[in-house]
Amino acid sequence: MEVKTSLLDNMIGVGDMVLLEPLSEDSFLENLRNRFDHNEIYTYIGSVVISMNPYRSLPIYTPDKVEEYRNRNFYELSPHIYALADEAYRSLRDQDKDQCILITGESGAGKTEASKLVMSYVAAVCGKGQEVNKVKEQLLQSNPVLEAFGNAKTVRNDNSSRFGKYMDIEFDFKGDPLGGVISNYLLEKSRVVKQPRGERNFHIFYQLLSGASDDTLKKLKLDRDFSKYNYLSLDSAAVNGLDDAANFRTVRNAMQIVGFMEDEVQSVLELVAAVLKLGNIEFKPESRCNGTDESRIKDKNDLKEMCELLGIEQSVLERAFSYRTVEAKMEKVSTTLNVAQAYYARDALAKNLYSRLFSWLVTRINESIKAQTKTRHKVMGVLDIYGFEIFEDGDNSFEQFIINYCNEKLQQIFIELTLREEQEEYVREGIEWTNIEYFNNAIICDLIENHQNGILAMLDEECLRPGTVTDETFLDKLNTICAEHQHFESRLSKNSKFLTDHSLPHSCFRIQHYAGKVLYRVEGFVDKNNDLLYRDLSQAMYKATHSLIKQLFPEGNPTKVNLKRPPTAGFQFKASVGTLMKNLQTKNPNYIRCIKPNDKKASHIFTDSLVRHQARYLGLMENVRVRRAGYAFRQAYEPCLERYKMLCKRTWPHWRGPAREGVEVLMADLQVPTEEYSYGRSKIFIRNPRTLFFLEERRRQCLQDLATLIQKIYRGWKCRRQFLLLKKSQIVVAAWYRRYAQQKKYQKIKSATTVVQSYTRGWQARKLLRELKYQKRCEEAVTTISAFWHGTQARRELRRLKEEARRKHAVAVIWAYWQGLKVRREYRKFFRANAGKKIYDFIIQRIMQKYFLGLKNTMPPMSPIEKNWPARPYLFLDGVHKELRRIFHLWRCKKYRSQFTEEKKAVYEEKLEASEIFKDKKALYPSSVNQPFKGDYLEISKNPKYQKLNSAVDEKVLLADVVNKINRANGKGTARIFLLTKKSVVLADQKTGQVKASVPLPDLASVSVSTQSDGFFALKLKEGSASAIKGDFLLSSEHLIEIITKLHRTGATDADREQLLVDISDEFLVQFKQDKVCVKFIQGAPKNGNSVSCKRKNNRLLEVSVPTTA
């Protein structure tokens, strides 16, 4: 794969719009089209990334691409979202600057995917480690959960975010993620009760009905048929390419990774089911005797099932749907609700229930992913928020007004931060700064958010004032106060120029946003801003026994009744946007502008009018003009010199001095006008793109000349190499031929020489043979004569020697007798001198005799555990004394062992094996040493109560005892009969004797026990075995040491089976069916006497409390 070394290399169109020449809206769009047609979906405007939605998968997000953009300069490679993510991450890690990435664009432009790509890139390039990987996985898995509950299928996008999301990812000083905080903005809760044609409700409703098991749906009292629920639109329930069942499994898995407990997941699903049931409640009118109309529920079955799900009394909720109580100071007034008001109350409850559930989910996720340390963190914020919305049919309502207000604020901060960044770079580089003229949309923001005369302030005032309040009175107020504002238009205002504007209906007003004029229909503004939920419904919800409902409706607490009106939706959103703006202004901004190329969600289609509209309201052209107002292009001296050094003979091929001086020499040699560029402290600034393209054209021509020169030199070298190779080959061939000819001539001479030599050697050999034969006959004759002579001489000498020997022997005997006599005479003189040594040896001999006789009489008993031994009488006997003691102990042990029967020997072998397994490892072991291993504690073969169980077991029972089987749900034990044979382990009911489980010994993988003085042990089964279907066994016994010793010994005696592994640890995992549970042993004060207690802490933890031993 070719790796580009610059943004300008092999460029399709213009990679950076700042360099576009000439600059116009048409050329801007044509450049986008050209790059889009060649699958280049990313384009820069300076440091801003434009992202076109390709509506298909492209091979540009692989791990190789991540490595390619890692730690690279922003302009070093072709435009990519990874380049922006890497620049932001490196600035945060290396320069300690907090970052924020602002992703904007209209629905379907790819904002959500862009935020996922940014997060996945940061997760890929930051540090590794078990804890870091866990944090990264939780941050990434929070997306599927929020998408399921906050995204929906719309006519523009199959996975449209119907809420704004801002995530702060927190990093430590090394750049490793520590956690995050998510903020959500303005969930489109009206979608819960009503969806436009061709759109769906939130994904979770369809995922639950499609992907949940039949058992789950039965518990939630739901049916898979979408048509049975009024809140679900049927015309687009199924979406091509969207597998709701698989997505539901993904969401469940993501919730588990993020940290949701199983009961929390079940509670959330119950609330989702309750919303669906709530939509099926219908009302019928009924007249009272006083003439007032009231409503009654038609079919109470759905109400009953909903109340059962939430734990609410049916009568309480039914009354809340029929009556409304108004409190004023100390008075309470109860009025009946007609059918329309009842439906309004039902929908208001559904919207509030779902929106509060969504807010609780965000809070719960934040609890799981928040950073645990309290040290200062580096922060990278990712803002994925709805883009500017303009419906062509004029059906823009309160939601679009709020969304467009948020985009006005984002545009304002974008212009301010972009200009500030540009100005700061000029000041930093020492370049003269010139003011840039641009449209400041602060006047539009003031029109909307002004505390006195702003549209939101007037809407709040209209909602709070007494008397009749309608959307028309709100419009009248706008026409009175905002009539003279240059960005506000209305047919009913005092401004006469709009009185005849037939494109402006009477019930609408129009605002001239920075992105263009938007027509808002005033209908529904007051109700949606009020967002009113009757207090009776809040109090009914608070009475529920469901674990989540009371948290979601705290205002329903009758002891904390607040008569103040809750803040309006507009006020809350305005405050949230203000907080967001303050947060963004403290961070270094990075921008991603998302554009969708067509409305058909199809690839390879580029609609000019649609892209032109988005480019206008995103202010892209204005962004380019701001960037080009000073200098269109800037580059550090080193890469600039490296790229263009071949254009000047003085800088090619190597420049020895500072890079800036090299660039100055280069620009002077090229005769570029001085007004076209300026020198900063570390960069060169080029004013006009034409100058850059001039340099690029000269570089291209120079590269062609260099390529020709390289080709010429290479071809010459190749021809010379070919010639030298041929020459060398000719020399080798000639040498080999001459060698061959000489070898043949040599072989002929050698053959002739060999024949002559053979004849000569034959004659010489025959002559030598004759001479040797004659010499041999002569030598044989001399040898025979000499032998006879030597024999005669030897016999004579033998006789002489024998006679001489007899004489010498006689002399020796006489001499010996004489010497003996002489020595005996001398010995009598010296006897008294040697008497001391003799006496000493005699005394030592008597002491030794006395020592051994005394030792014989004082021998200790024959018991091997007897440690007494007679005292040592003399110091010089110390070594002998110790050795005799050792020899006696070995002999005593041998005599003791010889008395053992086979049964007693087996018992001691078991005790020895128990010592090897548990000694100094488990606190329970010392108390078991003096207890004999009985084996059959139940006398199962004799007891008639267990006759049926005895007959069911074919093999000999090695051990029978009563154990407690621990239940994972509550940690309590159930009595079971534990039988161990040579082939299997059997668990049976203590009362009936019925076999509950039989596990072949080959299926046992290991046994786990703690180091404490408890009797808990876990039988772990091999994965994939037939016995492993129901999971491992967690048991408790008073004879733990004997049970595990016999299990271990039974496995060791079978040569065909692996020896059973015994794991001794205070914390181990036990597999219960599909779930793994951690069993943790702790020491604590005894609560129930001195007994061991087991408690369930959560779905993943059983805690065993063992009393502390003194």
N, C-alpha and C positions, 0 to 999 in steps of 0.2 A: 504493500500500500504506500502510495506517495504521501509524504508529509510536507505540507506547505510551510514555508518559513516566513511568510508575511501575508498580511491581509490583501496586499496588492498583487500577489502572485496568482496566475491562472484565474483572475477574477471574472465572474459572470456578472455582467452589468457593473454596477458600482456597489461594493460591499458597505461603504459608509456614505449615507446620503449627504453628508457635509461636503463630499467631494463631487457631487452631481453637478454637471455643467452641460447646458445651461439649467438653472434651477427654475422650475415651474411646476404647477400642479400636475400637468399632463406628463412631463418628463419624470416626475416623482412616481406616478402610477405606472408608467411604462417600465421603469426600472424594477418596481415591485413585481409586475407581471412577468418580466423577463427572468428574474431570479426564481419566481414561483414555478414557472414552466420547467426549469432545470432542477427542481427539487431543492433549491436553496431557500428555505423558509425563514431564515433569520437574516436581518439586515440591521446595521447600526445607524444611529444618529448620534455621533460622538460616543458617549458611554451608555446611551439608551438603546435597548434591543427591541426591534420590531419583530413580532412572531406571527407568521401566517399559519392558520390551522390547515394542515394538509388533508384532514379527514381520512387518513390512512397511516399505517405504520411505516416508518422509515428506518433504515439501518444506521442511524446516527446517534444512538443512545447506548451503545455496547460498552462493556468494560474497557475495551481498547480505546474507545473515544474518551472515556473518563481519564485514562492514563495520558492520552495525547494532550488534553487541555490542562492537566494538573501542573501547577506551578509554572504556567506560561504567561507571558505578557498578554494583556487584553487584546492588542492589535497584532499579535504575532501570528495567529491562525485565522482561518475564515470565520465569519460571524457565527456564534453559537451561544445558546443559553448557558452552556457549561462555562464559557469564558467569563460571563458576568458573575455566575455563582462562585467561580474560583477567585475572581478579583475581590469579591465581597468577603469571602472566607479568609483569604490571605491578609486583607487589610485588618480584619478583626483579630486574627491570630498574631500577626507580626507587628502591627502598628497600634494595637490596643484601641481601635476605633469601633464603637458600636455601629452596626449596620442595619439597614432596613431595605427590603426588596418590595417595591410597589408594583403589583400586577393588576393592570386595568384593561378593560375592553368589554364589549357587549356580550350578551349571553350567546354561547356557542363559539366564542373566539378562542377557547382553549386556555382560560385562566387557571382552572383547577389542575389541568395536566401540567401547566407550566410550574405551578407551585410544587407539585409532586416531583418534577424533574429537579428543581432546585434542592429540595430536601433530600432526594435520593443521591444527588451528587455530593452534597455536604457529608452525608452519612458514609459515602464510599471513600472520601479522601481524608476524613479525620481519623483519629487514633483507633486502635484495636484493643481488645481485652474483654473479659467476661462481663464486667459491670458496664463498660462503655457500649458493648454490643447490645446489652439488655435495654439501655436507655434509648439507643438508636432505634431498636425494634419497636419500643413502645411509642416513640414519636411518629414513626412511619405508620404503625397500625392504628393510630388515632384517626387517620384519614378515612378508612372504610366505614368506621362507626359513624362519624359525622356526615359522610356522604349518604349513608343509608337513611338517616333521620332528617337530613337537611337538604337533600338534592331530589329533583323530580324531573320527569320527562316533559319538555315544553315543545312548542312548534319549532323553536330555533335550536334546541339542544336536547339530546337524549339523556344527558346527565348534568342538568343545569343546577348550579348552586343557588338555592333560594334563601341564602343568608350570607352575610359578610363575615369573613374569618380573618383574624390577625393572630399570628402565632409568634411569640418571642421564644427563640431557642437559646438557652443559656449554655455557655462554654466556660471551661476553666482556663488557667493561664497557658496550658499546653495546646489548647484548641480542641479538647475532647468535650463532647456534649455531656452536660450534667442533668438536663431536664428542660422543661418548657412550660409556657403559660399560654392558653388559648383564650381569645376574646371573640364573642360572636355579636353580630349586629343585625337587627331587624329581620328576624325570621319571618318569611311570608306565610303567616299562620292562617290567613284567609283561604289558602289553598286546601287546608284540611277539610273545609266544608263545601267548597265549590272550586271547580277547575274549568278553565276555558276549553272550548271544543278543540279536540286534538291533543290535549295534554292530560297528564296523570297526576294523581296525588303523590305524596312523598313515597320514595322507594320502599320503605320498611313495611308498609301495608301489604304490598304485592309480594315482597320477599317472604314475609311471615306466612301468608296463605299458600305460597308455592313451595317453600323449602322446609317448613316445620314438619315434624313427624305427625302421624295420625294421633299418637298418644298426646303429644303436646297440644294439638288443635282441640282434642277432646277436653283437656284440662282447661283450655282457654275458651271453651264453648263456641268455637268457630267452625266454619265450613269453608272448603277450598273454592267454592264457586264465588267469583267476584261479583256476579250479578245480584247476590243477596244483600249487598251492602250499599246503601244510598250514597255514602261519601266517596265511593270509588267510581270513576268514570269508566264506561265500558267501551267507548269507541277507540281507545288506544291503550287498553289494558296490557296487551302483548306488544313488546317492542322488539324489532329485529336486532339480533346481535346482543341482546340483554338477557342473560340467564338468571332469573330471579332466585331460583332454587339454589344454584351454586353461590350466588352472591350472599344469600342468607347464611350459608355455612361459613363463608369468608368473614361475615360480620360477627358470627358467634365466636369464631377462632380469634378474631382481632380483639373482641371484648375480653376474652380470657387472657390474651397477651398483655393488654393494657392494665389488667388488674381487677376486673369486675369479678365479684364472687358469684357463685351459681345462683344464690337466692336473689341477688341484685338483678341478674339477667332475667330471671323469672318474673320479678316485680315489674321490670320495664316492659316485658312482653304482655303482661296483664293489663298495663295501662294502655298499650297500643290496641289491644283487643277491646278494651272498654270504650275507646274512641269510636271504633267501628260499630260497636253495639249502640252507642249513643246516637249515631246517625240514623239508625233504624227506628228510633222512637218517633211516633207520629201522633198528632193531636187532632181532636175533633171539637167543634164548638158546642157550647151548652149554655142555655139561658137560665138565669136565676130568677127567683120570684120578684126581685126588686127591679128587674128589667136589664140588669147588667149582663154582659157576655163574659163567659169564662171558658177555659179550655179543659179538656180531659184527654187522657192518653188512650189511644185506640186499643192497641194490643200491648199488654203489660209483660209479655214473655221476655222481650229484649231488655226491658227495664229490670226485670227480676234477675236475669243472667248478669247484667252489668253490676247490679248491687252485690251479687254473690262474689264477683271478681274483686270488687273494691272493698267489700266488708261494710256496706252501708245498709241501714234499714230502708226497705223499699218505701215505706210510708213517708219517711223524712224527705227523700229525694222527689217523690211524687208531689208532695206539697210544695217543694221549692220550685217545681216547674209550673205550678198553678197559682201561686201567690207571691207577692213581692212586699217586703216589709221595709218601710222608710223610717229612719230614726232621725229626729231633730231634737237636740238637747235632751230633755227627759221624756219626750213623746215618741210613741211608736204608732205608725199607721200602716195597716195591712190592706193591700188592694189585690184584686184578682187580675190574672193575666189572660188576655184574649189569645186566640190561636196564633196570630202574627207575633205577639210578644213572647209566647211560649217557644215558638220556633227560634226567635232571636236569642232567648235565654239558652236554649239547647245548643245552638251554634256557638254562642259566646263561651259556654262551658267547654265545648269540644276544642275550640281554638286555644283557650287558656290552659286547658289540661295538657295539650300537646306542646305548646310553646314553653310551659314551665318544665315539662319533662325534658325538652331539649336543653334548656338552661341547666337543669340538674345534671344531665349527661356531660355537658361541657365542664361544669364544676367538678364532677367525679373524675373525669379524665385529668383535669388539672391536679387533683390530689395525687394521682398515680404518677404523673410525669414531672411533677415539680422537683426542683433541685433540692437535694437533702442537706447539702452544706450551706452555711450562712455566710461564707466569704464572698467577696465582691466577684461578680460574674461578668463576663463579656456576653453581649446580647446581639443576636441577629434576628430581626423581625421580618416575617413574610406576610404581606397583606394581599389576600385574595378576596376582592370585593366586587360586587356587581358593577358593570360598566354603565355608561350613559344609556338610558332607555327612551326611545321615541317610537310610539306606535303610530303607523301612518294613518290609521282610521280615526285618529283623535281620541282613542279610548285610553288616554293617560289619566290615572287617578292618583290617590294619595300616595300609594307605594312608589309610583314613578317620580312623583314630586320629591319625596324624601331621598330616593336613590340619586336623582340628578343634583340635589343639594349637596350630597356627599361628594359627588364627582366635581362639583364646582370648588369645594374646599380642597380636594386633592389637586385639581388643576392650579389653584392659587399657590399651594405649597410647592408644586412642581416648578412653576415659573420662578418663584422666589429662590428655591434651593439651587436650580440650574444656573440662574444668573449669579448667585452667590458663589457657587463652585467655580464658574468661569472667571469671576472677578478675583477670587482667591488665588487661582492658578496664575493669572497675569501678575498679581502683586508678588507672589512667591518667586516668579521668574524674572521680576524686574521689568516687565513690559508695560508700556503706558496704557492705561485703561480708558476706554471711551464709553459713555453711556449709551445704552441700547434702547430704542423705542419699542415698546410692546404693549399689547392690550392687557390691562390690569382688571381682572374680573372681581375685584373686591367690591365694586358697586353692586354686582349681582348678589354676592354673598350677603351684603348688608341689606338688600331688599328682602331676603328670605329670613335672616337671623337677627335683625335689629331688635333690641329688647323692647322698644316702644312701638315702632311702626313696621316691624318686620311681619312677613306673612305668617310665620309660625307663632309669633306673639299674638297677632290678631286672632288666629285660629284658637289658641288657648283661651284668650279672653272671651271669645264667642262661646266656647264650650262651657265656661265657668259662670257666665252671667245668668241671672234668673230670667224667667219668662220663656217665651217660645223661641227655640233656637233651631234653625234649619240651615241647609246648605245655601239657600238663597239669601238669607240674612248675612251669612258670612261673605258671600260674593258682593252684596251691597256695601259691606264695610270695606272690602278691598277697593271697590270702585270709588269710594269716597276718599280714602287715604292715599292710595297708590296711583291715582289717575294721572298725575303729572310726572311720574317716574318714566324715564326714557326706555326702560327695559320691560315695562308692564303694559299689556294691551287688553282691552275689554270693550265689547259693544255697548255696555251699559255705563261706562265711565263718562266723566265730564269731558274727556278729550274727544273732540268732534271728528277727528280724522278717522276714527274707527267706527263711527255710527253706521256707515254704509259698507263696512267690510263684511261681505256675506260669507267669507271663509272662516269667520269667527262667530260661532253660535252664541246665543244669548246666555246659555247656562255654562259658559266656559270662560276662561281667561288664558292669556298667552304670555309667556316669559321668554325674553330673548337671552338664552344662555350663551356661554362662550362657544358651544358646539352648534348653535343654531336656535331657531324659534321652536318652542314646544307648546302645544295646545293641551291644556288640562281641563278635564270635565270635573266640575265642582261637586258632582253627586257623590255622596259617601264620605266626603272629607271630614265632616263633623263626627259621624259615627266611628270611623276608623281611628280618628285622633282620640276620641273618648276611651275606646277600648274597654267598655264598661262590662263588668261582671256583677250580677246582683249579689248582695250580701247573703241572701238566703242560700244561694248555691255554694258560696264559700264556706258558710257554716255547716252546710250538709256534708261537704267534702271533708271538713275537719273532723267530723264525727266518725269517719271511716276508720276501720281497724287495719287497713292496708298499711304496710310499712313505709311507703313513700308519700302517700296522699297528704298526711299532716305536714310533711316537710314542704310540699308544693303549695299549700294553702294556709300559711301561718296567720293570715288576716282573719280566717274563720274562727279563731279562738274566741269564744264568748267572753272570756275574762280580760281580753285585750282589744276591746272594740275601739276602733279609731274612726271617728266621725269625719276626719279630714278626707277630702276627695283625693284619690290616688293620682300621681302625676300622669300627664297625657303621653301618648306615644310619641308625638312630635317633640315634647320637652325632653323625654328620655333619650331619644335619638340624637337630638342636638347636643346634649351633655356628653354622650358617648363619642360623637364626632369631635367635639372640643378636646376631650381627653386624648383621642387618637392623634389629633394634629399636634398637641404638645409632645406626645411621645415620639412622633416622627421627626419633629424639629430637633430633638436631641441626638439623632442618629444620622449617619452618613447615608444618603439615599442612593438606591439603584433602581432603575425603571425597566419594566418589561411592558410594552404596549402590544396587546393581542388583537389581531384582526381576523375576521372570518371572511374567506374569499367569495362565498356564495350562500344563499339561503336554502339550498337543496341538500346540504350535508354531503356533498359529493366531491370526489377528488378530481383534480385536473380542470376545474371550472373556476374561472376568474371573472367576477362580475364587476365591471368598471364602476358603475353607479354606486353599488353597495360599498366597495372599498373606498371610493372617493368620499362618500358620506362619513364613514368611520374615520378616515384620515383628517377630515375637517373637525369633527367634534373631539377627536383626541389631540388636536392642535399640533399635528406632526410637522406641517409646513412652518408654523411659527417657531417650533423647536429648532428646525434646521436654520431658519433665519437668525435666531438668537445665537446659535453656535457659530454661524458664519459671519456674524456682525464684526468680529475682531479678526481672528485668523482661522482659516478653514482647516488647517492641518498643523499638527505639532508632533515632533518626534525627538527622542533623546539623541544626543550627539553620537554615541557609540553605534547604535543600530543604523543611524543615518549614514555615517561614514562607511560602515560595513556594507551597506546596500549600494551606495553610489560611488565608491572609491575607484572603480574601473573607468570613470569618466574623465579622470585627470591623471596625467603621467606622473605627477609628483606624489600622488597618494596611492598609486598602483605599483606593485601588489600589496605593499605594506607601508603604513604610516607610522613613523617611530615616535612622533611627538604626542601631545594631548589631543583628544578627539575633537575638541572645539576648534583648535587651530587647523586641524585637518579639514573640517567642514568649511571654515572660512577660506582656506586655499582652494577647495573644490568649487565653492560658489563664485569666487573671483575668477577662476579659470573658465567657468562656464558663462561668465558675463551675464549673470542673472541680475536684473535691476534691483538696487538696494531697497527700493520701496516695497518690493514684493516679499520681503522676509525680514525677520528680526531675530536677534540672538538673545535667548534667555540665559539663566544661570546654568541650567542643565539640558535645555531643549532648544531646538530651532523652530521658529514659528513661520509658517508659510501662509501668506494672506489669501492668494487666489488659487483655486484648484487647477487653473491652467498651468501654473508654474510647476505643480506637482506632476501633472500629466506630461509636461515637457521633460522633466527629469526622468520619468518612467519611459518615455519614448526613446530618449538618448540611451538609457540603460538597456532597453531592448535591442537597439541597433548595436550597441557595444557588445552585448552578450552574443549576438549573432556573429560579429567579427571574431570574438574570442572563440566561439564554437568552431568557426572555419579554421582558425589557426590551430586549435587543438586537433581538429580532424586531419589537417595537413601533417602536423608533427607525428600524429599517431600512425597515419598511412605510411610515412617514410620509415618510421621505426618498424612497422610491420613488414615492409618489403625488405629492409636490411636483415631483419630477423629471419625471413624466409630464405634469403640468399645465403646467409651464414649457415643455416640449417642444411641447405643443399650441399654447400661446400664441405661441411663436416661429414655428411653422408657419403660423398664421393671418396673422401680420404679413408673412411672406414671400410668401404667396399674394396678399394684397391689394397688396403692392408690385409684384409681377409683373403683376397685372391693370392697375393704373394705368399702369404703364410701357407695356403693350401698347396701351392706349387713346391715350395721348399720342403714341406712335409712329405710329399710323394717322393721327391729325390732322396731325401734322408732315409725313407723306408727301404728303397732299393739298396742303397749302400749298406744299411744296417743288416739286411737279409744276407748279402754276400759275405760280410764280415763274420756273421754268425756261423756260416757253413765252414769257413776256414778255421775259425776258433774251435769248432767242435772236433774236427779231425786232429788238430794239434793237441788238444787236451786229452783225447783218447789215447794217443801214442804215449804221452807223458804218464798217464795213469797206469797203463800196462807195464811200463818200465819200472815205475815205483812199486808196483805190486810184486814183481819178481824179487826186487831187493828186500822188501819187507818179509816175504816168505822165508828167504834164506836166513835173515837175521833172527827170525822167530825160532827156527830149528836150533840155531846155535845157543840161544838163550835158554831153551828148554833143557838141553844137555847139561849145561853148567848148573842149572837149578837142581837137577836130580842129584848130581854128585855132592853139591853143597848140603843138601838135605840130609843125606846119609851121614855125613861128617858131623854136622851139628847135633844129630841125635846121639851119637856116641859121646860127645863132649858133655851133653846135658845129663846123661845118666851117671857119668862119673861125678859130676858136681853135686848131684842130688844125694848120693851116698855120703859124701864128705859133709854136707850141711846137716844131715840127720845126726851124725855122730857128734858134731859140735853142739847141737841143740841139747842132746842128752846131758852133756857135761855142764852147760850153762844152767840148766834147771836144777841140778843138784846143788850148785853153788848158791842159787837164789833161795832155796829152802833153808839151807844152813844159815844164810845171812838173815832171813826173816826171824828164825828162832832167836838168834842173837840180839836183834833189834828189840824184840819183845821183852826179853829179859832186861835189857838196858832201860827201856821206857818204864817198866814197872818199878825199878829201883828209883828212878828219878821222880815218879809220881808220888811216892810216899813223902817226899820232901815238901811238895807243894799242895797237899790236900787241904791243910788248914786255910790257905789263902783263898780257895774257891768255895768254901762252905757257905758264905753269905748268899750268893746267887742261888745255890741249891735250895737253901731255906726259903728264899723269897718265892721261887717257883712253886715250892710245896705249899706255902701259905695261900698263894693265889689260887691254886688248885682246890684247896679246902674251902676257900670263900665261895668259889663258883659252885662247888658241890652243895654247900649250905644254902646258897641263893636259889638254886633249882629245887631243892627239897622244900624250902619255905614257900616258893611260888606254887608248888604242887598242892600244899596244904591250904593255901589262901586263894584258890581259884574263884573268880566271880561266877554268878549263875549263868546258865546257858541261854538266857533270853537275849535276842539280837538288839533290843533297845536298852539293855543294861549298859551304863556308861562307867561303872566303878571298875577300878584296876588297882592292884596292890601298889603301895608306895615304893619308890626306888630306894634300896638300902645304901648304895654307894654311887658316887658321882660318875666314876669311870664306866659304870654299867648303863649309862643313859641311852646310848644308841641301841644296845641289845634289848633294853627294857621296852623301848618304843616298837622295835621290830617284832618282838614276841607278842606285844599287845595287838599289833595289826594282824599277825598270822593267826592268833587265837580268835579274833573277831571274824575273820574270813572263814575259818573252820567252823566256828559256832553258827554262822549264817548258813553254811552249806548243810550242817546237820539239821538246822531248823527247816530248811526248804525240803529236805528229804522226807519230812513227816507229812507234807501237804498231800491232800487228795486232789483229784482233777477239778472238782467243783470249787474247792477253796482256792486253788491256784487261779482259776478263772476270775473269782471275785477280786483277788489281789491284783490281777492284771487290769481289770476294769478300774480299780482304784488308782493304779499307776497311770492309766491312760487319762483318767479325769484330772490327775495332777498335772500331766503334760499340757492339757487343754486349758485349764482354768487357774492354775496356781499363779498368784500375783497378778491375775488379770481380772478376776471377778470377785467382788466383796462377799458373795454368798458362799464361796468355795470352802473357807475354813470351817464353817458350821456343818458342812456335809461330810467332813473327813471321818468322824467317829460314828456316822450313821451307816449301817450295812445296806448294801444294794439288795433289796428284796425281790424286785422284778414284778411279780404278780401280787399287787397290793389288794386286788379285788377278789382273789381266789376264784377266778372266772370259771375254772373247770369244775369246782365243787359247788359253787353258789347256784341254786336252781333258778334264781332270778335272772341270771344271764345265760341260761341254757340255750335259748334261741340264738343269742349273739355268738356263743361258743360254737354252735353248729354251723354258723354262717362263715366262720373263719377256718380255712382248711389247714393252714400251717400252724406250727407250734408258736404259742404266744410268748414272746420274750419279755414283754412288759405290759402291764395293765394298770391303769391309774385313772383318776378323775381329774380332768383339766377344765379350765374356763376358756371358752372361745370368745374373743373380744369383738364386740360389734363396733364398726367404724362410725356409725351414725351418732352414738352417744357415749362410747367408751365403756359400756357395761359388759359384764361377762355372762355367758350362758354355759351351764355345766354340760360337759361332754365326756364320754368314756374314750380314753386314748389307748389303743392297742398297737403294739409293735411286733411284727413278725419278721422273718428273714427276707420277705419279699415286698412288704407293703406296710403303710401306716393307715390305720382305720380309726375314724371318728364316728361314734354312735351316740344316740340319745340316752341319757342316764336313766330316764324313767321307763321308756318302752324298749330300750335295747335295739332300736332300729338303726341301721347303718346310714349315716348322713353323708359320709365321704370316705373313699378309699383311694389312696395315692400310692402307686408303685414306687418303690425306692429309687429306681433309675430316673424318675421324673423330678426328684428333689435336687435342686441346684446348690442350695446352701441353707444354713441356719444362722439367724442373727439374734444376739442377746446383748444386754447392756453390761456395763462394768459395775452396776450397783448391786444392792442386796435384794433385788426383786426377783420374781419368778417368771417374767415375761420372755417369750421367745417367738420368733417368726420363722415358719417353714416356707421358704421361697422356692417356687416351682420353675422349671426350665421353660423358657419361652417357646411356644409352638407345640408343647406337649399337650396331650388330651386332657390332663388334669389341670392345666393352667387356664382353662376357660373361665372358671369362677374366681380365679385370682389366688393369692397367697393366703396362709392361715396365720393369724396373730393369736397366740395361746398363752395361758398362765398356769403354772403348776408349782406345787410345794416340793416336788422332786425333780426340779429343773436339771441339776447336775447329772443325775442318773439317766434321765431321758436322753439328753444330748450325748452323753458318753456311749450309751447303747446304740444310738443312731450312728454315731461316728464309727463305732467298733463294727457294727453290722456292715457298713459300707466298706470298711477296710479289709474285711475277711473275704469279700467277693472280688476275685481277680478280674472279672469282666466289667466291673463298674468302677467309675472314678471315685476317689475318696471324698466324702462329704466335707465341704468347706464350712468352718465355724467362724463367723464374723462377730467380733466383740467390740461394740461401739455404742456410745450413748445417743446416737442419732442414725437411723437407717430408714430406708424407703421400703414400703410394702405395697404390692400391686393388688388393688381391690377391683376386680373386673377390668374396666378400661382406665381407671384413675390410679395414680400413684399418690400414696399418703405418707407423709413423713412422721415417724414415731420418735418422739424426743423425750429423754429421761432427764429429770431435774431433781435436785435434792431440796427438800423443804420441810417445814414444821408439819408434823402429822396432824391431820384434821379429823380422821375417823380412827381414833386410837393410834396404833402403830401400823395400820394397814397401808398398802400401796393403792393409790387412786389413779384412775385414767380418765381424762376428760378430753372432749373434742373442742378444739379451739376454732377451727374453720374447716372447710372442705379438704384442705391439704395438710392438716396438722392434728395429730393426737399427742397429747402431753401427759406423760406418766410421772406422777410426783412420788418420789421414794423418800421415806423418813430418813433424816440424818442419823447415822449411827454414831454412838458416843465413842 
